[in-house]
Each structure stands twice: as C-alpha cells, then as structure tokens.
Amino acid sequence: MKLWLKIYLFSLLLLIFTLNIAGFILIQKLHNDVMEKEVNKCIAQQRFISSQLRINSISMQKINSDYSPDINMPISTLMCEYNSTIDHEDGYQGEIEILNQQDKILYSDVNFPNSDEKAELEDLSLGTIKYIIRTLDNKQYLYVSSLLKVYNVPVKIYYTKDISSIYTEKMKYYTLFMKLDILICSLFAVFMFFISRLITKPIDTLIDSTQKISLGQYSERVRIKSKDEFYVLSNHFNLMAQTVEDKINELELSNVEKETFINNLTHELKTPLTSIIGYANLIRGSKYNEKLFFEAADYIYKEGKRLEQIAFKMMDLIYTKNQEFKLTPEKIMRIIYEVQKSLIVKLKDKNIDLIIDGEECILDLEKDLIEMALCNLVENAIKASGNNSKIYLKVCDLNNKTSISIIDSGSGMAKEHLDKIWQAFYVVDKARTRKSNGAGIGLSICKKIAEVHNADIKINSELGKGTEVTITFNNSIASVNKKIKAIY
C-alpha cells in the first residue's frame, strides 16, 4: 500500500472514529442534562403537590376538628382545592394518583397506560421520594412517588408525566448528527485525498530520481520548492547524488587512466622490444662484422636502458603514491651537480649549455626522489630545446622559501595544455614525444615528488618561446652565502 493511501485512510478512519465518539458523547450528555432537569422538575412538582395536600388537610382539620369522614371524600376535596390553584395550560403539569397503604386508588386523573410493575411504591417512608422511568407503548413515562400523611392517614402520592419528547429530541439530534457526519466525512475524504497526494508528492519525486540514478543518470537532481523537511531531505539527497556522481566520474577517469596506462606502456615497450629482437636476430644470423656488431650492440644497449627507465618510472609512480618518505637535511647544490653529471651525454649530443646559478642551501629532502624529479625536468628541457641552446637551472632563497627553476627557450606549450600536463601519460606533441622516446609520465612523477616534500610546482610556458618550471620548498633550513655560477 502506498504511503499517500495509508495517510488518506488513516486520517479518514481517525476522523470518523473521533467525530462519532465525540458526537455520541455530546448528544448523550445533552440528553442526560435535559433528563436531569426534567426529573428535578417532576420531583419539585411532586413535593409541591404533597405540600399543598398537607397544608389543605391541616386547614380543614382546624375548621372541622371533630369531623373524621371516610378518607376518600377529603382526598377528593383536597385535590379539587389543589387543581383550583394551578394553571393547567402551562403544559408542565403531570398527572396524579393517590393510593392508600394497600395500593388502593383513592384519587386518579392518570390517562397513561398502567404498568403491572410498581416497584417505586414499595418500601416508601415519610420524607423519601422514589422515581423510575418506564417505556410503555413505545413512549417514556416518569413516575415519582412519596409517602404522606393526610388526616393522620398515610397515603402514597403518585406523580406521572410523559417525557417521550425528550427521547424524541434525542433521536432528532442523532439524525441531524448523522447527516452532518456524512457530509463532514465526505468533504474531508475529498479534501484529504488531494492533501495526501500533495504531501507525498516529494517522495514520488525522490523515487523517480533514485530510479533514474540507478539506471545510470548520475546527473539527476531533485527539485523541491517547499520549505519543510522534504526540502532539507532533497538538499541532502542532491549532495549525496553529487558525491556519487563525483565518485563515479572519478572511477571512470581512473579506468580511463588505467586503460591509457596499459595502452601507452604496451606501445612504449613494443617499439624498443621489436628493435632489440630485430638487432639480436641480425647478430645471431650474420657473420662477424665488427662495425655491424658494435652498432647492433649499442642500439640494443640504448633500447634496454630505455626499457629500464620506463620500468623505473612506472615503479616510482606507484611508489610515491603509496609510501611515506623520511626527509633528511641535504645540500641542494650537491644534488644538482649529480643531475648535471647524469645528463652530460644528452647535453653533449645537442651541444646544450646547462647554466647553474644560485646559492647553496640545506633542505629537508628525499635525495633520490629530488634527483629523479630534477633529471626529468632537465631532460624535458633538453628534449624541447634545439641544438646549441642554453638551459638555466636557478636556485633562489627568499623569505625562508627556496625555489628551483629550470628555464629553457625551446618549443614551449600552448595554454590549453598547461592544466593537463600533470596527468600521467599526457603528451603535448606525440610526434616529438615518439622521436625523443618519451612516455609522458615524467611530469606526473615530478608532481607527486613535490607533494611528498610539501612543495609547490608550477609551470609557465609560451608556444615557441620556451618553458619555465619552478619547484618552491617551504622548509628551508639554512642558506650558505656562497654565490655559485657554473656552465658546462
């Protein structure tokens, strides 16, 4: 059963139950109050009758003190006196019956149906009043009785009144209430039908959105304009959906990167392996020729070293991602000179001058990682530079921050590439990268190495004018006031 239907049925049943219970209690209370007033009036009237009979009997005894006739004649006389003093047109008077101790009727003007049961006449005592309500011939009658002495003779005063109108009014109230009950419940049922649908509409919206998201529409969002709890829920749902979408996009991007990684690695390994196998097969199938053997061995060696570099870079990429490194104080110039020595051959091949300029300083470093990063950056500068050019490697210490800059005047890069070059395997010029044996992972490794050292790495480049890469450290320990300038 849907929620809106549960709300609708529960509200309707609750209204019907409470309205009917409240109506029944109210009508019954009203009936009881009217009945209580009527009983009190009848008791008061019965007492008035008894009082009049007693007063009249006392008066007659004083007038005729020696007269003691049959009790029937004085009773009739007393009732005539009583009837002459009351107003029979007020519609309030009941009917009277007077009986002796043996329940013999001495006087009666009762026109109501008689009942064989008269428990209210039994065990009467002076000063007490009893009453009972009976239903005879589908009508209700009130009987009030008391014991009174008239001429020193105990008699029973029996007062009777038709109170059917009270019960008739009660039934009229019930009839009117049922009509109002049906009208109110019908209006409420129609009104509540639309209200319950309106209240649960945001839930339907949430359900539709979750279904769309489950089908892969991760950009789906809930739009609820109300200012209640559903609005808060929709905001949290949208935040959750945004988080899910971001995670999905991140996973998809990761999958793309992994696929790119495999494709690039496979492609990068395929070319040197093919060459190595080809030259090895040439050596194996040819007669000894010193020049040929030297060229083949040299090529095999270079391609092997290339494979080694690619493998190490891939391992470094994983290593710097998952491991924590211990940083120790190191002199930066010592590391820079080691980088210079490791790249002497490549610098000579293109007759490039590596100009080192800066002050010696001590930094908290992981020596091998920093050397790897600087090698990658200088090697990239060599690849981008032409023959007979210059590359500058500058060290600056300012405001307790040390920066290392590698500046070349080579081919440079367009602005649209600057935000993407830190991604693994991203290459700007694939043709040039293939020619220079690049896999496009050097800068991503440099980025991770900078993160390990809590350093910032930035790149400025302009197409055709060159590139400047700067690593800024925040943990400089000391500076050695020694100006160094070296040109290889």
C-alpha positions in Angstrom: 0.0 0.0 0.0 1.4 3.4 -1.0 2.2 6.0 1.6 -0.4 8.5 0.4 -3.1 5.9 0.6 -2.0 5.0 4.2 -2.1 8.6 5.2 -5.5 9.1 3.5 -7.2 6.0 5.0 -5.7 6.6 8.5 -6.8 10.2 8.6 -10.3 9.3 7.3 -10.7 6.5 9.8 -9.4 8.6 12.6 -11.8 11.4 11.8 -14.8 9.0 11.5 -13.9 7.4 14.8 -13.3 10.6 16.8 -16.2 12.5 15.3 -18.7 9.8 16.0 -17.4 9.2 19.5 -17.4 12.9 20.2 -20.9 13.3 18.7 -22.3 10.4 20.7 -20.8 11.7 24.0 -22.1 15.2 23.3 -25.6 14.2 22.4 -25.8 11.8 25.3 -24.5 14.5 27.7 -27.1 16.9 26.4 -29.8 14.3 26.8 -28.7 13.5 30.3 -28.7 17.1 31.3 -32.3 17.6 29.9 -33.4 14.4 31.6 -31.9 15.5 34.9 -33.7 18.9 34.7 -37.0 17.2 33.9 -36.6 14.7 36.8 -35.8 17.6 39.2 -38.8 19.5 37.9 -41.1 16.5 38.4 -39.7 15.8 41.9 -40.3 19.5 42.7 -43.8 19.3 41.4 -44.5 16.1 43.4 -43.2 17.9 46.5 -45.4 20.8 45.8 -48.4 18.6 45.5 -47.6 16.8 48.7 -47.1 20.2 50.4 -50.4 21.5 49.2 -52.3 18.4 50.3 -50.7 18.6 53.7 -51.5 22.3 54.1 -55.1 21.9 52.9 -55.7 18.9 55.2 -54.4 20.8 58.2 -56.6 23.8 57.4 -59.7 21.6 57.0 -58.9 19.8 60.3 -58.8 23.2 62.1 -62.2 24.1 60.6 -63.8 20.8 61.4 -61.8 19.4 64.3 -64.5 16.9 65.2 -65.1 15.7 61.7 -63.5 12.5 60.6 -65.2 11.1 57.5 -64.1 8.5 55.0 -60.7 9.4 53.6 -61.9 9.3 50.0 -64.1 12.4 50.3 -61.4 14.6 52.0 -58.8 13.5 49.3 -61.2 14.5 46.5 -61.9 17.8 48.3 -58.2 18.4 48.7 -57.4 17.6 45.1 -60.2 20.0 44.0 -58.6 22.7 46.1 -55.2 21.9 44.6 -56.5 21.9 41.0 -58.1 25.3 41.5 -54.7 26.8 42.5 -52.7 25.6 39.5 -52.5 26.6 35.8 -53.3 23.6 33.6 -52.3 25.5 30.4 -48.6 25.8 31.1 -48.0 22.3 29.6 -45.8 21.4 32.5 -48.3 19.6 34.8 -48.3 15.8 35.0 -51.0 13.5 36.3 -51.6 12.5 39.9 -52.7 9.3 41.5 -53.2 8.8 45.3 -53.2 5.4 46.9 -53.6 4.1 50.4 -51.2 1.7 52.1 -52.8 -1.3 50.3 -52.2 0.4 46.9 -55.9 1.1 46.5 -56.6 4.1 44.4 -58.1 7.0 46.3 -57.8 9.5 43.5 -56.5 9.4 40.0 -56.5 11.6 36.9 -53.9 9.4 35.1 -54.6 8.7 31.4 -51.3 6.9 30.8 -51.0 3.2 30.3 -50.8 1.3 33.6 -47.9 -1.0 34.4 -48.2 -4.1 36.5 -44.8 -3.3 38.0 -44.7 -0.6 40.6 -41.5 -1.1 42.5 -41.3 2.6 43.2 -44.4 2.2 45.5 -42.8 -0.4 47.7 -41.0 0.3 51.0 -41.9 4.0 51.0 -41.2 6.1 54.1 -42.1 9.5 55.2 -39.8 12.2 53.7 -38.4 10.0 50.9 -39.1 10.2 47.2 -38.6 7.5 44.6 -38.8 7.8 40.8 -38.5 5.5 37.8 -38.6 5.8 34.0 -40.7 3.2 32.1 -41.3 2.6 28.4 -44.9 1.7 27.7 -46.3 1.5 24.2 -43.0 3.0 22.7 -43.3 6.0 25.0 -41.4 7.0 28.0 -43.0 8.0 31.3 -41.6 9.3 34.6 -43.1 8.0 37.8 -42.4 9.8 41.1 -43.8 8.5 44.4 -43.7 9.5 48.1 -45.5 8.8 51.3 -47.6 11.5 53.0 -50.0 11.6 56.0 -53.3 13.2 55.3 -55.7 13.5 58.2 -53.2 11.3 60.0 -53.7 8.6 57.4 -50.6 7.5 55.4 -51.2 7.8 51.6 -49.0 7.4 48.6 -48.7 10.3 46.2 -48.0 9.0 42.7 -47.0 11.7 40.1 -46.7 10.7 36.5 -45.5 12.6 33.4 -45.0 11.8 29.7 -41.3 12.5 28.9 -41.3 11.0 25.4 -40.5 14.4 23.8 -37.0 14.2 25.5 -36.2 10.9 23.8 -37.7 12.2 20.5 -35.4 15.2 20.7 -32.5 12.9 21.3 -33.3 10.9 18.2 -33.6 14.1 16.2 -30.2 15.1 17.4 -28.8 11.7 16.3 -30.4 12.0 12.9 -29.1 15.5 12.4 -25.6 14.5 13.6 -25.5 11.5 11.2 -26.3 13.8 8.3 -23.6 16.2 9.4 -21.3 13.3 10.0 -21.8 12.0 6.5 -21.4 15.5 5.0 -18.2 16.3 7.0 -16.6 12.9 6.3 -17.4 13.2 2.6 -15.9 16.6 2.4 -12.9 15.5 4.4 -12.4 12.4 2.3 -12.3 14.5 -0.9 -10.1 17.2 0.7 -7.7 14.6 2.3 -7.3 12.7 -1.0 -5.7 15.7 -2.6 -3.8 16.7 0.5 -2.3 13.2 1.0 -1.2 13.2 -2.7 0.3 16.7 -2.3 2.1 15.8 0.9 3.7 12.6 -0.6 4.4 14.2 -4.0 8.1 15.0 -3.0 8.5 11.3 -2.1 7.4 10.4 -5.6 9.9 12.9 -6.9 12.6 11.3 -4.8 11.6 7.8 -6.0 11.8 8.9 -9.7 15.2 10.5 -9.1 16.6 7.4 -7.4 15.3 5.2 -10.2 17.0 7.4 -12.8 20.2 7.4 -10.8 20.0 3.6 -10.5 19.7 3.5 -14.3 23.0 5.4 -14.7 21.7 9.0 -15.0 24.0 10.3 -12.3 23.4 13.9 -13.1 19.8 13.7 -12.0 18.8 16.1 -9.2 15.7 16.6 -7.1 14.0 19.9 -7.3 11.6 20.5 -4.4 10.4 24.1 -3.7 8.8 23.5 -0.3 10.5 24.8 2.9 9.8 21.8 5.1 11.7 18.6 6.0 11.3 17.4 2.4 13.3 20.4 1.2 16.1 19.5 3.7 15.9 15.9 2.6 16.1 16.9 -1.1 19.2 19.0 -0.4 20.9 16.1 1.4 19.8 13.8 -1.4 21.3 16.1 -4.0 24.6 16.3 -2.0 24.6 12.5 -1.9 23.9 12.3 -5.6 26.7 14.8 -6.4 29.1 12.8 -4.3 28.0 9.6 -6.0 28.4 11.3 -9.4 31.9 12.6 -8.5 32.9 9.1 -7.3 31.6 7.5 -10.5 33.4 10.1 -12.6 36.5 9.6 -10.6 36.2 5.8 -11.1 35.6 6.3 -14.8 38.5 8.6 -15.0 40.6 6.2 -13.1 39.6 3.4 -15.5 40.4 5.6 -18.5 43.8 6.4 -16.9 44.4 2.7 -16.3 43.5 1.9 -19.9 45.6 4.7 -21.2 48.4 3.5 -18.9 48.2 0.0 -20.3 48.0 1.2 -23.9 50.9 3.6 -23.6 53.1 1.2 -21.7 52.3 -1.6 -24.2 53.1 0.7 -27.1 56.2 2.1 -25.4 57.6 -1.3 -24.7 56.6 -2.7 -28.1 58.9 -0.5 -30.1 62.2 -1.0 -28.3 61.5 -4.7 -27.8 60.9 -5.1 -31.6 64.2 -3.3 -32.3 66.1 -5.3 -29.7 64.7 -8.6 -31.0 65.5 -7.5 -34.6 69.1 -6.5 -33.9 69.7 -9.5 -31.8 68.4 -11.7 -34.6 70.6 -9.8 -37.0 73.7 -10.5 -34.9 72.7 -14.2 -34.5 72.1 -14.7 -38.2 75.1 -12.7 -39.6 78.8 -13.4 -39.9 81.0 -11.4 -37.6 81.4 -7.8 -38.6 82.9 -5.5 -36.1 81.1 -2.4 -37.2 77.7 -4.1 -37.5 78.1 -5.9 -34.2 79.1 -2.6 -32.5 76.1 -0.7 -33.9 73.7 -3.5 -33.0 75.1 -3.9 -29.5 74.9 -0.1 -29.0 71.3 0.0 -30.1 70.4 -2.9 -28.0 72.0 -1.3 -25.0 70.2 2.0 -25.6 66.9 0.4 -26.1 67.4 -1.7 -23.0 68.3 1.4 -20.9 65.1 2.9 -22.3 63.1 0.0 -21.1 64.8 0.2 -17.8 63.9 3.9 -17.4 60.3 3.3 -18.4 60.0 0.5 -15.8 61.6 2.5 -13.1 59.4 5.5 -13.8 56.3 3.3 -13.6 57.5 1.8 -10.3 58.4 5.3 -9.0 54.9 6.5 -9.9 53.3 3.7 -7.8 55.9 4.0 -5.0 55.5 7.8 -4.4 51.7 7.2 -4.3 51.7 4.6 -1.6 54.7 5.1 0.6 55.7 7.7 3.2 59.2 9.0 2.9 61.7 10.1 5.5 63.1 13.6 4.8 66.7 14.4 5.8 68.7 17.6 5.5 70.6 17.7 2.2 72.7 20.3 0.3 70.8 21.1 -2.8 73.8 22.0 -5.0 75.3 18.6 -4.5 72.2 17.0 -5.9 72.1 19.5 -8.8 75.7 18.6 -9.8 74.8 14.9 -9.7 71.9 15.6 -12.0 74.3 17.5 -14.3 76.7 14.6 -14.4 73.9 12.1 -15.2 72.8 14.2 -18.2 76.2 15.1 -19.6 75.9 12.7 -22.6 72.5 14.1 -23.6 73.7 17.7 -23.2 76.7 16.9 -25.4 74.6 15.3 -28.1 72.8 18.6 -28.7 75.6 20.9 -27.6 73.4 22.5 -24.9 74.8 24.6 -22.1 73.3 23.8 -18.6 73.9 27.0 -16.6 73.6 26.6 -12.8 73.1 29.7 -10.9 72.2 30.2 -7.2 73.1 29.9 -3.5 73.9 26.7 -1.6 71.2 25.9 0.9 70.1 22.9 3.0 66.6 21.4 2.6 64.7 18.5 4.2 64.7 16.1 1.2 64.4 12.6 0.0 67.6 12.7 -2.1 66.8 10.1 -4.7 63.3 11.4 -5.4 64.5 15.0 -5.8 67.3 13.9 -8.1 64.8 12.0 -10.2 62.5 15.0 -10.4 65.3 17.4 -11.5 66.5 14.8 -14.0 63.0 14.6 -15.5 62.6 18.3 -15.7 66.1 19.0 -17.2 65.6 16.1 -19.6 62.3 17.5 -20.7 64.1 20.9 -21.3 66.7 19.1 -23.4 64.1 17.4 -25.5 62.3 20.7 -26.1 65.4 22.7 -26.8 67.3 22.9 -30.1 70.9 22.3 -30.7 73.5 24.9 -29.5 71.0 26.4 -27.0 71.1 27.1 -23.2 69.2 25.8 -20.2 69.2 27.6 -16.9 68.9 25.9 -13.5 68.5 28.5 -10.8 68.3 28.2 -7.0 66.8 31.1 -5.1 66.2 31.5 -1.3 63.6 34.3 -0.4 61.5 34.7 2.7 62.5 31.3 4.1 61.3 29.6 0.9 63.7 28.0 -1.6 62.8 27.7 -5.2 64.5 25.7 -8.0 63.7 26.8 -11.6 64.5 25.1 -14.9 64.3 27.5 -17.8 64.6 26.7 -21.5 64.0 28.6 -24.7 62.7 25.7 -26.6 59.4 24.9 -28.3 57.1 25.7 -25.4 53.5 24.7 -25.0 50.1 26.2 -25.7 48.0 27.4 -22.7 45.3 24.7 -23.3 47.9 22.0 -22.4 49.1 23.6 -19.1 46.3 22.2 -16.9 46.7 18.7 -18.3 50.4 18.1 -18.4 50.5 16.8 -14.8 48.3 13.9 -15.8 50.1 10.6 -16.2 50.8 9.7 -19.9 49.6 13.0 -21.2 51.8 14.2 -24.0 51.6 17.5 -25.9 53.2 16.6 -29.1 53.0 12.9 -29.7 55.2 13.0 -32.8 58.0 14.8 -30.9 57.5 12.6 -27.9 57.9 9.5 -30.0 61.0 10.9 -31.6 62.6 11.7 -28.2 61.5 8.3 -26.7 59.1 9.9 -24.1 56.2 8.1 -22.4 54.6 11.2 -20.9 54.9 10.2 -17.3 57.8 12.4 -16.1 55.8 15.5 -15.1 53.3 13.4 -13.2 56.1 11.8 -11.2 57.5 15.3 -10.5 54.2 16.4 -9.3 54.0 13.5 -6.8 57.5 14.1 -5.6 56.7 17.7 -4.9 53.7 16.6 -2.9 55.9 14.3 -0.9 58.1 17.3 0.0 55.2 19.6 0.7 56.4 21.8 -2.1 54.6 23.6 -4.9 55.4 23.0 -8.6 54.3 25.4 -11.3 54.9 25.7 -15.0 54.9 28.7 -17.2 55.2 28.2 -21.0 54.5 30.0 -24.2 54.4 28.3 -27.5 57.6 28.9 -29.5 59.3 30.8 -26.7 60.2 28.3 -24.1 59.2 26.9 -20.7 59.9 27.6 -17.0 59.2 25.0 -14.3 59.6 26.1 -10.6 59.6 24.0 -7.5 59.1 26.0 -4.3 60.0 24.4 -0.9 58.7 25.7 2.4 61.2 24.0 4.7 64.5 25.7 4.0 66.9 25.2 7.0 69.8 27.4 6.2 71.4 29.3 3.4 75.1 29.3 2.6 76.2 32.7 1.5 78.1 31.4 -1.4 77.2 32.6 -4.9 77.7 29.7 -7.4 77.7 30.0 -11.1 78.7 27.1 -13.3 78.4 26.5 -17.0 79.0 23.2 -18.6 
